[in-house]
Amino acid sequence: MIDLRLLREDPESIRASQRLRGESPELVDSLLRADEERRAATQRFEAVRAEQKSIGKEVAKSSGDERAALLTRTKDLAVEVKAAEAAAGTAEQALKQAHLAVSNVVAGAPPGGEDDFVVLREVGDIPRIENPKDHLEIGEALRAIDTERGAKVSGSRFYFLTGVGALLQLGMLQLAIQQAVEHGFIPAITPTLVRPESMEGTGYLGAHASEVYHLPADDLYLVGTSEVALAAYHSNEILDLDGPRRYAGWSSCYRREAGSHGKDVRGILRVHQFDKVEMFSFCRPEDAAEEHQRLLAMEEEMLAKVEVPYRVIDVAAGDLGSSAVRKFDCEAWVPSQQRYREVTSTSNTTTFQARRLNVRYRDENGKPQTAATLNGTLATTRWLIPILENHQQSDGSVRVPKALQPFLGGRDVLEPVK
């Protein structure tokens, strides 16, 4: 949620952000009205309740006609208080819904939509591979990826990772955890089923609700990232934030991929289930921009370890999630497609998620303030695509990046299975 103080003091800045995102600025006006109506309803309720309490004290001191009149007024006030309380509750709920509808206020992101990102840098040399095979062809030859049996068992967009495929993923994720721990992150294996308030608190039940798997019988949601569980980990708490508190969450993740029918159906680029190590930071708002750069540097350090060329882009405002004020993506080179594809994202969500989840810290005066939160991908199943494709060799084998060799029994080359 955005800060209501900013809404009252500078609503035009929020309207401008909505326009940058390609979203309706009228939602800001609706929120303003809801805020005013909530305050008016609350004031009305408090006024009649105060009168009710005052008259209650007078009744005890009165007698005769005065007492009778006061008792009559007391009965009328009981009805008024009940109605005013109901009106205040309705106004509070209307405010919440209007508040949830307004996205975070963009800060620093370039204008435009999905194709209007700004390339910040390109890193690494693009390999010269004649007639490159795609990751699925390579993976099948290595007996590392099996989408046919994945579809047989679970349906389209599912797969098995077997043999060296399983070892590659486990090694990559362990490498990510090792790096995170070296940098002071707390490793965590997180729940993959969460309550509605956790999912809503991170902003995933808005525009992206169709992407989320829901289990109605239990009213639980399958997470699409451990960001959800990590963000809610400190909900309704006041933290000691002398410095950022950083976590690295390992979890399986689930996405319905609604609206992507026929898109990237081959292989494991766009699937319903995958594994991921996700970084998550709680910090003071004034430290959030610097922390964002730190998470990006962590992602680039991991990409260097798996030795794939990539570029860093500054995502345009119209392509940001509702929680993010700014987002950087790292896109790895995919030889079979002759293009870069996203493999990491890191977002600065400022106080948007923490305000929903009531995560706070104490400032220098001991007063509770809303914390800032940030997230970033450190490794995920999709990384197998650029790893296999960029390290393929003409004889069908795949070179293993040095950092991953200890996780594959010291092997430096993976050979096709005859």
C-alpha positions as a Markdown table, in Angstrom:
| # | Residue | x | y | z |
|---|---|---|---|---|
| 1 | Met | 0.0 | 0.0 | 0.0 |
| 2 | Ile | 1.1 | 3.5 | -0.7 |
| 3 | Asp | 1.5 | 6.0 | 2.2 |
| 4 | Leu | -1.8 | 7.8 | 2.8 |
| 5 | Arg | 0.2 | 10.9 | 4.0 |
| 6 | Leu | 1.7 | 11.2 | 0.5 |
| 7 | Leu | -1.8 | 10.8 | -1.0 |
| 8 | Arg | -3.1 | 13.7 | 1.0 |
| 9 | Glu | -0.1 | 15.9 | 0.5 |
| 10 | Asp | 0.8 | 15.2 | -3.1 |
| 11 | Pro | -1.9 | 13.2 | -5.0 |
| 12 | Glu | -0.6 | 14.5 | -8.3 |
| 13 | Ser | 2.6 | 12.5 | -7.9 |
| 14 | Ile | 0.6 | 9.3 | -7.5 |
| 15 | Arg | -1.5 | 10.2 | -10.5 |
| 16 | Ala | 1.7 | 10.7 | -12.5 |
| 17 | Ser | 3.0 | 7.3 | -11.4 |
| 18 | Gln | -0.3 | 5.7 | -12.4 |
| 19 | Arg | 0.0 | 7.2 | -15.9 |
| 20 | Leu | 3.6 | 6.1 | -16.2 |
| 21 | Arg | 2.5 | 2.5 | -15.4 |
| 22 | Gly | -0.4 | 2.8 | -18.0 |
| 23 | Glu | -2.9 | 2.5 | -15.1 |
| 24 | Ser | -5.9 | 4.6 | -14.3 |
| 25 | Pro | -5.2 | 7.9 | -12.4 |
| 26 | Glu | -8.9 | 7.9 | -11.5 |
| 27 | Leu | -8.0 | 5.2 | -8.9 |
| 28 | Val | -6.2 | 7.9 | -7.0 |
| 29 | Asp | -9.3 | 10.0 | -6.9 |
| 30 | Ser | -11.3 | 7.1 | -5.7 |
| 31 | Leu | -8.8 | 6.5 | -3.0 |
| 32 | Leu | -8.9 | 10.2 | -1.9 |
| 33 | Arg | -12.7 | 10.0 | -1.7 |
| 34 | Ala | -12.6 | 6.7 | 0.3 |
| 35 | Asp | -10.0 | 8.2 | 2.6 |
| 36 | Glu | -12.2 | 11.3 | 3.3 |
| 37 | Glu | -15.3 | 9.2 | 3.7 |
| 38 | Arg | -13.6 | 6.9 | 6.1 |
| 39 | Arg | -12.3 | 9.8 | 8.2 |
| 40 | Ala | -15.7 | 11.4 | 8.3 |
| 41 | Ala | -17.4 | 8.2 | 9.2 |
| 42 | Thr | -14.9 | 7.5 | 12.0 |
| 43 | Gln | -15.3 | 11.0 | 13.4 |
| 44 | Arg | -19.1 | 10.6 | 13.3 |
| 45 | Phe | -18.8 | 7.3 | 15.2 |
| 46 | Glu | -16.4 | 8.7 | 17.8 |
| 47 | Ala | -18.6 | 11.8 | 18.3 |
| 48 | Val | -21.8 | 9.8 | 19.0 |
| 49 | Arg | -20.0 | 7.3 | 21.1 |
| 50 | Ala | -18.5 | 10.1 | 23.2 |
| 51 | Glu | -21.9 | 11.6 | 23.7 |
| 52 | Gln | -23.3 | 8.2 | 24.7 |
| 53 | Lys | -20.6 | 7.9 | 27.4 |
| 54 | Ser | -21.1 | 11.4 | 28.6 |
| 55 | Ile | -24.9 | 11.0 | 28.9 |
| 56 | Gly | -24.4 | 7.7 | 30.7 |
| 57 | Lys | -22.5 | 9.5 | 33.4 |
| 58 | Glu | -25.2 | 12.2 | 33.6 |
| 59 | Val | -27.9 | 9.6 | 34.1 |
| 60 | Ala | -26.4 | 8.4 | 37.3 |
| 61 | Lys | -26.5 | 11.9 | 38.7 |
| 62 | Ser | -30.0 | 12.9 | 37.5 |
| 63 | Ser | -33.6 | 12.3 | 38.6 |
| 64 | Gly | -37.2 | 12.9 | 37.7 |
| 65 | Asp | -38.0 | 14.4 | 34.3 |
| 66 | Glu | -34.4 | 15.1 | 33.5 |
| 67 | Arg | -33.5 | 11.4 | 34.1 |
| 68 | Ala | -36.4 | 10.3 | 31.9 |
| 69 | Ala | -35.2 | 12.6 | 29.0 |
| 70 | Leu | -31.7 | 11.4 | 29.3 |
| 71 | Leu | -32.8 | 7.8 | 29.2 |
| 72 | Thr | -34.8 | 8.4 | 26.1 |
| 73 | Arg | -31.7 | 10.1 | 24.6 |
| 74 | Thr | -29.6 | 7.1 | 25.6 |
| 75 | Lys | -31.9 | 4.7 | 23.7 |
| 76 | Asp | -31.7 | 7.0 | 20.6 |
| 77 | Leu | -27.9 | 7.2 | 20.9 |
| 78 | Ala | -27.6 | 3.4 | 21.2 |
| 79 | Val | -29.2 | 3.2 | 17.8 |
| 80 | Glu | -27.1 | 6.0 | 16.4 |
| 81 | Val | -23.9 | 4.5 | 17.7 |
| 82 | Lys | -24.7 | 1.1 | 16.2 |
| 83 | Ala | -25.4 | 2.7 | 12.8 |
| 84 | Ala | -22.3 | 4.9 | 13.0 |
| 85 | Glu | -20.1 | 2.0 | 13.9 |
| 86 | Ala | -21.5 | 0.0 | 11.0 |
| 87 | Ala | -21.0 | 2.9 | 8.6 |
| 88 | Ala | -17.4 | 3.4 | 9.9 |
| 89 | Gly | -16.7 | -0.3 | 9.3 |
| 90 | Thr | -18.1 | -0.1 | 5.8 |
| 91 | Ala | -16.0 | 3.0 | 5.0 |
| 92 | Glu | -12.9 | 1.3 | 6.4 |
| 93 | Gln | -13.5 | -1.7 | 4.1 |
| 94 | Ala | -14.1 | 0.6 | 1.1 |
| 95 | Leu | -10.9 | 2.4 | 1.9 |
| 96 | Lys | -8.9 | -0.9 | 2.1 |
| 97 | Gln | -10.2 | -2.0 | -1.3 |
| 98 | Ala | -9.4 | 1.4 | -2.9 |
| 99 | His | -6.0 | 1.4 | -1.2 |
| 100 | Leu | -5.2 | -2.1 | -2.6 |
| 101 | Ala | -6.1 | -1.0 | -6.1 |
| 102 | Val | -3.3 | 1.7 | -6.3 |
| 103 | Ser | 0.2 | 0.5 | -7.3 |
| 104 | Asn | 3.4 | 1.7 | -5.7 |
| 105 | Val | 4.8 | 5.0 | -6.8 |
| 106 | Val | 7.4 | 4.6 | -9.6 |
| 107 | Ala | 10.8 | 6.0 | -8.8 |
| 108 | Gly | 13.5 | 6.2 | -11.4 |
| 109 | Ala | 12.2 | 3.7 | -13.9 |
| 110 | Pro | 12.2 | 4.7 | -17.6 |
| 111 | Pro | 8.8 | 5.5 | -19.1 |
| 112 | Gly | 7.0 | 3.1 | -21.4 |
| 113 | Gly | 5.9 | -0.5 | -21.6 |
| 114 | Glu | 7.4 | -4.0 | -22.0 |
| 115 | Asp | 9.7 | -3.1 | -24.9 |
| 116 | Asp | 10.9 | 0.3 | -23.5 |
| 117 | Phe | 13.5 | -1.0 | -21.1 |
| 118 | Val | 16.9 | 0.6 | -21.0 |
| 119 | Val | 20.0 | -1.6 | -21.4 |
| 120 | Leu | 22.5 | -0.6 | -18.7 |
| 121 | Arg | 25.3 | -3.0 | -19.7 |
| 122 | Glu | 26.2 | -6.1 | -21.5 |
| 123 | Val | 28.6 | -8.5 | -19.8 |
| 124 | Gly | 30.6 | -11.5 | -21.3 |
| 125 | Asp | 31.4 | -12.6 | -24.8 |
| 126 | Ile | 28.6 | -14.2 | -26.9 |
| 127 | Pro | 29.9 | -17.6 | -28.0 |
| 128 | Arg | 30.2 | -18.4 | -31.7 |
| 129 | Ile | 28.3 | -21.7 | -32.1 |
| 130 | Glu | 27.5 | -23.0 | -35.5 |
| 131 | Asn | 23.9 | -24.4 | -35.7 |
| 132 | Pro | 23.4 | -24.3 | -31.9 |
| 133 | Lys | 21.1 | -26.9 | -30.4 |
| 134 | Asp | 18.4 | -25.7 | -28.0 |
| 135 | His | 18.5 | -26.7 | -24.3 |
| 136 | Leu | 15.8 | -29.4 | -24.7 |
| 137 | Glu | 17.7 | -31.2 | -27.5 |
| 138 | Ile | 20.9 | -31.0 | -25.4 |
| 139 | Gly | 19.1 | -32.0 | -22.2 |
| 140 | Glu | 17.5 | -35.0 | -23.9 |
| 141 | Ala | 20.8 | -36.2 | -25.3 |
| 142 | Leu | 22.3 | -36.0 | -21.8 |
| 143 | Arg | 19.2 | -37.6 | -20.3 |
| 144 | Ala | 19.0 | -34.5 | -18.1 |
| 145 | Ile | 15.5 | -33.2 | -19.1 |
| 146 | Asp | 12.4 | -35.3 | -19.8 |
| 147 | Thr | 9.4 | -33.2 | -20.8 |
| 148 | Glu | 7.6 | -36.1 | -22.5 |
| 149 | Arg | 7.2 | -38.1 | -19.2 |
| 150 | Gly | 6.6 | -34.8 | -17.3 |
| 151 | Ala | 3.5 | -34.3 | -19.6 |
| 152 | Lys | 2.5 | -37.9 | -19.1 |
| 153 | Val | 2.5 | -37.6 | -15.4 |
| 154 | Ser | 1.3 | -34.1 | -14.8 |
| 155 | Gly | 0.3 | -32.4 | -18.0 |
| 156 | Ser | 1.8 | -29.8 | -20.3 |
| 157 | Arg | 4.6 | -27.5 | -19.0 |
| 158 | Phe | 5.8 | -30.1 | -16.5 |
| 159 | Tyr | 9.1 | -32.0 | -16.7 |
| 160 | Phe | 11.6 | -34.3 | -15.0 |
| 161 | Leu | 15.2 | -33.3 | -14.3 |
| 162 | Thr | 17.1 | -36.6 | -14.1 |
| 163 | Gly | 20.8 | -37.6 | -13.8 |
| 164 | Val | 23.1 | -34.7 | -14.5 |
| 165 | Gly | 20.1 | -32.4 | -15.0 |
| 166 | Ala | 19.1 | -32.9 | -11.4 |
| 167 | Leu | 22.7 | -32.6 | -10.2 |
| 168 | Leu | 23.1 | -29.3 | -12.3 |
| 169 | Gln | 20.1 | -27.8 | -10.7 |
| 170 | Leu | 20.9 | -28.9 | -7.1 |
| 171 | Gly | 24.5 | -27.7 | -7.6 |
| 172 | Met | 23.4 | -24.3 | -9.0 |
| 173 | Leu | 21.0 | -23.7 | -6.1 |
| 174 | Gln | 23.6 | -24.9 | -3.5 |
| 175 | Leu | 26.1 | -22.5 | -5.1 |
| 176 | Ala | 23.6 | -19.7 | -4.7 |
| 177 | Ile | 23.0 | -20.5 | -1.1 |
| 178 | Gln | 26.7 | -20.7 | -0.4 |
| 179 | Gln | 27.2 | -17.2 | -2.0 |
| 180 | Ala | 24.3 | -15.8 | 0.0 |
| 181 | Val | 25.7 | -17.1 | 3.3 |
| 182 | Glu | 29.2 | -15.7 | 2.4 |
| 183 | His | 27.5 | -12.3 | 2.0 |
| 184 | Gly | 25.7 | -12.5 | 5.4 |
| 185 | Phe | 22.3 | -13.7 | 4.2 |
| 186 | Ile | 20.3 | -16.0 | 6.4 |
| 187 | Pro | 19.4 | -19.2 | 4.5 |
| 188 | Ala | 15.8 | -20.3 | 4.7 |
| 189 | Ile | 13.7 | -23.2 | 3.4 |
| 190 | Thr | 10.3 | -21.7 | 3.2 |
| 191 | Pro | 6.6 | -22.9 | 3.1 |
| 192 | Thr | 5.2 | -23.1 | -0.4 |
| 193 | Leu | 1.6 | -22.9 | 0.8 |
| 194 | Val | 0.6 | -19.5 | 2.3 |
| 195 | Arg | -2.6 | -17.9 | 3.7 |
| 196 | Pro | -4.5 | -15.3 | 1.7 |
| 197 | Glu | -3.2 | -12.4 | 3.8 |
| 198 | Ser | 0.4 | -13.4 | 3.0 |
| 199 | Met | -0.3 | -13.5 | -0.8 |
| 200 | Glu | -2.3 | -10.3 | -0.7 |
| 201 | Gly | 0.3 | -8.6 | 1.4 |
| 202 | Thr | 2.9 | -9.0 | -1.3 |
| 203 | Gly | 0.7 | -7.8 | -4.0 |
| 204 | Tyr | 0.1 | -11.1 | -5.9 |
| 205 | Leu | -3.7 | -11.1 | -5.6 |
| 206 | Gly | -4.2 | -8.0 | -7.8 |
| 207 | Ala | -3.4 | -8.0 | -11.5 |
| 208 | His | -1.4 | -11.2 | -11.2 |
| 209 | Ala | -4.1 | -13.2 | -9.3 |
| 210 | Ser | -4.8 | -15.4 | -12.4 |
| 211 | Glu | -1.2 | -16.6 | -12.2 |
| 212 | Val | -1.6 | -18.1 | -8.7 |
| 213 | Tyr | -2.8 | -21.6 | -7.8 |
| 214 | His | -5.5 | -21.6 | -5.1 |
| 215 | Leu | -6.6 | -24.5 | -3.0 |
| 216 | Pro | -10.2 | -23.6 | -2.1 |
| 217 | Ala | -10.8 | -26.4 | 0.4 |
| 218 | Asp | -8.0 | -25.1 | 2.6 |
| 219 | Asp | -8.0 | -21.4 | 1.5 |
| 220 | Leu | -4.3 | -21.6 | 0.8 |
| 221 | Tyr | -2.2 | -20.4 | -2.1 |
| 222 | Leu | 0.8 | -22.0 | -3.8 |
| 223 | Val | 3.6 | -19.5 | -4.0 |
| 224 | Gly | 5.2 | -18.4 | -7.2 |
| 225 | Thr | 8.3 | -17.2 | -5.3 |
| 226 | Ser | 9.6 | -17.6 | -1.8 |
| 227 | Glu | 9.4 | -13.8 | -1.7 |
| 228 | Val | 5.8 | -14.2 | -0.4 |
| 229 | Ala | 6.7 | -16.4 | 2.6 |
| 230 | Leu | 9.8 | -14.3 | 3.4 |
| 231 | Ala | 7.8 | -11.0 | 3.2 |
| 232 | Ala | 5.2 | -12.4 | 5.6 |
| 233 | Tyr | 7.8 | -13.9 | 7.9 |
| 234 | His | 8.0 | -10.8 | 10.0 |
| 235 | Ser | 4.4 | -9.6 | 9.6 |
| 236 | Asn | 3.0 | -7.7 | 12.6 |
| 237 | Glu | 6.5 | -7.4 | 14.1 |
| 238 | Ile | 8.8 | -4.5 | 15.0 |
| 239 | Leu | 12.3 | -5.3 | 13.9 |
| 240 | Asp | 15.7 | -4.1 | 15.0 |
| 241 | Leu | 17.1 | -2.7 | 11.7 |
| 242 | Asp | 20.5 | -1.2 | 12.6 |
| 243 | Gly | 21.3 | -2.6 | 9.2 |
| 244 | Pro | 19.4 | -4.6 | 6.5 |
| 245 | Arg | 18.1 | -8.0 | 7.5 |
| 246 | Arg | 18.7 | -10.4 | 4.6 |
| 247 | Tyr | 17.3 | -13.8 | 3.8 |
| 248 | Ala | 17.9 | -16.3 | 1.0 |
| 249 | Gly | 14.9 | -18.5 | 0.5 |
| 250 | Trp | 15.0 | -21.9 | -1.2 |
| 251 | Ser | 11.6 | -23.2 | -2.4 |
| 252 | Ser | 9.7 | -24.9 | -5.1 |
| 253 | Cys | 7.5 | -22.3 | -7.0 |
| 254 | Tyr | 4.3 | -22.7 | -8.9 |
| 255 | Arg | 2.7 | -20.5 | -11.6 |
| 256 | Arg | -0.4 | -21.1 | -13.7 |
| 257 | Glu | 1.1 | -19.3 | -16.7 |
| 258 | Ala | -2.4 | -18.0 | -17.5 |
| 259 | Gly | -2.6 | -16.2 | -20.8 |
| 260 | Ser | 0.6 | -17.7 | -22.1 |
| 261 | His | -1.0 | -20.5 | -24.2 |
| 262 | Gly | 1.3 | -21.4 | -27.1 |
| 263 | Lys | 4.1 | -19.2 | -25.9 |
| 264 | Asp | 7.5 | -20.7 | -25.1 |
| 265 | Val | 6.0 | -24.1 | -24.8 |
| 266 | Arg | 9.2 | -26.0 | -25.7 |
| 267 | Gly | 11.5 | -27.1 | -22.9 |
| 268 | Ile | 11.6 | -25.6 | -19.5 |
| 269 | Leu | 11.5 | -21.8 | -20.2 |
| 270 | Arg | 7.9 | -21.3 | -19.1 |
| 271 | Val | 6.7 | -24.0 | -16.8 |
| 272 | His | 4.2 | -24.5 | -13.9 |
| 273 | Gln | 6.7 | -25.7 | -11.3 |
| 274 | Phe | 10.4 | -24.8 | -10.7 |
| 275 | Asp | 12.9 | -24.3 | -7.9 |
| 276 | Lys | 14.5 | -21.0 | -6.9 |
| 277 | Val | 16.7 | -19.3 | -4.4 |
| 278 | Glu | 15.3 | -15.9 | -3.8 |
| 279 | Met | 17.0 | -13.0 | -1.9 |
| 280 | Phe | 14.8 | -10.9 | 0.4 |
| 281 | Ser | 15.8 | -7.8 | 2.4 |
| 282 | Phe | 14.2 | -5.8 | 5.1 |
| 283 | Cys | 15.8 | -2.4 | 5.6 |
| 284 | Arg | 15.1 | 1.3 | 6.5 |
| 285 | Pro | 13.5 | 3.2 | 3.6 |
| 286 | Glu | 16.5 | 5.5 | 3.2 |
| 287 | Asp | 18.7 | 2.4 | 2.6 |
| 288 | Ala | 16.5 | 0.8 | 0.0 |
| 289 | Ala | 18.1 | 2.2 | -3.2 |
| 290 | Glu | 21.6 | 1.1 | -2.0 |
| 291 | Glu | 20.3 | -2.3 | -1.0 |
| 292 | His | 18.7 | -2.7 | -4.5 |
| 293 | Gln | 22.1 | -2.2 | -6.1 |
| 294 | Arg | 23.6 | -4.8 | -3.7 |
| 295 | Leu | 21.0 | -7.4 | -4.7 |
| 296 | Leu | 21.7 | -6.7 | -8.4 |
| 297 | Ala | 25.5 | -7.2 | -7.7 |
| 298 | Met | 24.7 | -10.5 | -6.1 |
| 299 | Glu | 22.9 | -11.7 | -9.2 |
| 300 | Glu | 25.7 | -10.6 | -11.5 |
| 301 | Glu | 28.2 | -12.4 | -9.3 |
| 302 | Met | 26.2 | -15.7 | -9.6 |
| 303 | Leu | 25.9 | -15.3 | -13.4 |
| 304 | Ala | 29.7 | -14.8 | -13.6 |
| 305 | Lys | 30.1 | -18.1 | -11.7 |
| 306 | Val | 28.1 | -20.1 | -14.3 |
| 307 | Glu | 30.0 | -18.3 | -17.1 |
| 308 | Val | 27.1 | -17.1 | -19.3 |
| 309 | Pro | 26.9 | -13.8 | -21.2 |
| 310 | Tyr | 24.1 | -11.5 | -20.0 |
| 311 | Arg | 22.8 | -8.0 | -20.0 |
| 312 | Val | 21.3 | -5.8 | -17.3 |
| 313 | Ile | 18.1 | -3.9 | -18.1 |
| 314 | Asp | 16.2 | -1.1 | -16.3 |
| 315 | Val | 12.6 | -2.2 | -16.6 |
| 316 | Ala | 10.1 | 0.4 | -17.9 |
| 317 | Ala | 7.4 | 1.7 | -15.6 |
| 318 | Gly | 4.6 | 0.0 | -17.5 |
| 319 | Asp | 6.2 | -3.4 | -17.1 |
| 320 | Leu | 6.7 | -3.2 | -13.3 |
| 321 | Gly | 4.7 | -5.3 | -10.9 |
| 322 | Ser | 2.3 | -3.4 | -8.7 |
| 323 | Ser | 4.6 | -3.5 | -5.7 |
| 324 | Ala | 7.8 | -2.4 | -7.3 |
| 325 | Val | 9.0 | 1.2 | -7.7 |
| 326 | Arg | 11.9 | 0.0 | -9.8 |
| 327 | Lys | 13.2 | -3.3 | -11.2 |
| 328 | Phe | 16.4 | -4.5 | -12.8 |
| 329 | Asp | 16.4 | -7.7 | -14.8 |
| 330 | Cys | 19.4 | -9.8 | -15.9 |
| 331 | Glu | 18.9 | -11.5 | -19.2 |
| 332 | Ala | 21.2 | -14.3 | -20.3 |
| 333 | Trp | 22.1 | -15.0 | -23.9 |
| 334 | Val | 20.3 | -18.0 | -25.4 |
| 335 | Pro | 22.2 | -19.2 | -28.5 |
| 336 | Ser | 19.3 | -21.2 | -30.0 |
| 337 | Gln | 17.1 | -18.1 | -30.0 |
| 338 | Gln | 19.8 | -15.6 | -30.8 |
| 339 | Arg | 18.4 | -13.3 | -28.1 |
| 340 | Tyr | 18.6 | -12.5 | -24.4 |
| 341 | Arg | 16.0 | -14.0 | -22.0 |
| 342 | Glu | 15.2 | -13.0 | -18.5 |
| 343 | Val | 16.9 | -15.1 | -15.8 |
| 344 | Thr | 16.8 | -12.8 | -12.8 |
| 345 | Ser | 14.7 | -9.8 | -11.5 |
| 346 | Thr | 15.4 | -7.6 | -8.5 |
| 347 | Ser | 12.7 | -5.2 | -7.3 |
| 348 | Asn | 12.7 | -2.4 | -4.8 |
| 349 | Thr | 9.2 | -2.3 | -3.2 |
| 350 | Thr | 9.9 | 0.4 | -0.7 |
| 351 | Thr | 7.3 | 0.4 | 2.1 |
| 352 | Phe | 4.5 | -1.0 | -0.1 |
| 353 | Gln | 4.5 | -4.6 | 1.1 |
| 354 | Ala | 5.6 | -3.9 | 4.6 |
| 355 | Arg | 2.7 | -1.5 | 5.1 |
| 356 | Arg | 0.3 | -4.2 | 4.1 |
| 357 | Leu | 2.0 | -6.8 | 6.3 |
| 358 | Asn | 2.6 | -4.4 | 9.2 |
| 359 | Val | 6.4 | -4.9 | 9.3 |
| 360 | Arg | 8.0 | -2.0 | 11.2 |
| 361 | Tyr | 11.2 | -0.9 | 12.9 |
| 362 | Arg | 12.0 | 1.7 | 15.6 |
| 363 | Asp | 13.6 | 5.0 | 14.5 |
| 364 | Glu | 16.2 | 6.9 | 16.5 |
| 365 | Asn | 13.4 | 8.3 | 18.7 |
| 366 | Gly | 12.0 | 4.8 | 19.4 |
| 367 | Lys | 9.0 | 5.5 | 17.2 |
| 368 | Pro | 7.7 | 2.6 | 15.0 |
| 369 | Gln | 8.1 | 3.2 | 11.3 |
| 370 | Thr | 7.3 | 1.1 | 8.2 |
| 371 | Ala | 10.2 | -0.9 | 6.9 |
| 372 | Ala | 11.2 | -1.2 | 3.2 |
| 373 | Thr | 11.4 | -4.6 | 1.4 |
| 374 | Leu | 13.4 | -5.8 | -1.6 |
| 375 | Asn | 13.7 | -9.1 | -3.5 |
| 376 | Gly | 15.9 | -10.6 | -6.1 |
| 377 | Thr | 16.4 | -14.0 | -7.9 |
| 378 | Leu | 19.8 | -15.6 | -7.1 |
| 379 | Ala | 19.3 | -18.8 | -9.1 |
| 380 | Thr | 16.4 | -20.7 | -10.6 |
| 381 | Thr | 15.6 | -23.7 | -12.9 |
| 382 | Arg | 15.4 | -21.5 | -16.0 |
| 383 | Trp | 19.2 | -20.9 | -15.6 |
| 384 | Leu | 19.8 | -24.4 | -17.0 |
| 385 | Ile | 18.8 | -23.1 | -20.4 |
| 386 | Pro | 21.7 | -20.7 | -20.9 |
| 387 | Ile | 24.1 | -23.0 | -19.0 |
| 388 | Leu | 23.4 | -25.9 | -21.3 |
| 389 | Glu | 23.3 | -23.8 | -24.5 |
| 390 | Asn | 26.3 | -21.5 | -24.0 |
| 391 | His | 28.5 | -24.4 | -22.9 |
| 392 | Gln | 27.5 | -26.8 | -25.7 |
| 393 | Gln | 30.3 | -28.2 | -27.8 |
| 394 | Ser | 30.2 | -29.5 | -31.4 |
| 395 | Asp | 30.3 | -33.2 | -30.4 |
| 396 | Gly | 27.1 | -32.8 | -28.3 |
| 397 | Ser | 28.9 | -32.7 | -25.0 |
| 398 | Val | 28.5 | -29.7 | -22.5 |
| 399 | Arg | 31.3 | -28.1 | -20.6 |
| 400 | Val | 30.6 | -27.7 | -16.9 |
| 401 | Pro | 31.4 | -24.2 | -15.5 |
| 402 | Lys | 34.2 | -24.5 | -12.9 |
| 403 | Ala | 32.1 | -23.3 | -10.0 |
| 404 | Leu | 29.6 | -26.1 | -10.6 |
| 405 | Gln | 32.1 | -28.9 | -11.1 |
| 406 | Pro | 32.3 | -29.9 | -7.4 |
| 407 | Phe | 28.5 | -30.6 | -7.5 |
| 408 | Leu | 28.9 | -33.0 | -10.4 |
| 409 | Gly | 31.6 | -35.2 | -8.9 |
| 410 | Gly | 34.4 | -33.1 | -10.4 |
| 411 | Arg | 33.3 | -33.6 | -14.0 |
| 412 | Asp | 34.3 | -30.8 | -16.3 |
| 413 | Val | 32.3 | -32.2 | -19.3 |
| 414 | Leu | 28.9 | -33.9 | -19.6 |
| 415 | Glu | 28.7 | -36.5 | -22.4 |
| 416 | Pro | 25.6 | -37.5 | -24.3 |
| 417 | Val | 24.2 | -40.9 | -23.2 |
| 418 | Lys | 24.5 | -43.4 | -25.9 |
